Amino acid sequence: FEREEFLIKSSGYKAFDEHKNDHKVLIRSLQRIQKKFKCSEYDNSLVVDEITKWLARHTAEFDHDFIQFWNSSSGSTE
C-alpha cells in the first residue's frame, strides 16, 4: 500500500485519510484471521475470500474515486 498511498497523498487528494484507513481495514481483518488460526490449521481460502471481497469493494469505492480525481486534475478524459 505504501506506493499507492504516496501517490495519493502527493496528488493532494482530499480523501487520502479515508483511503488509507480502508487499507488498514484489510490489514486488521487479516490479522484477526491470523490470530484466530494461530493455534490450529490455517485455512488459506479464508484469506483469499477476505482479500477478494475487500479488493472488489475498495477498487469500486475508493480507487474509482481517486482515478476520477486524478483524471480531472491531469486533464485526462479516460
Disulfide bonds with the S-S distance in Angstrom:
none
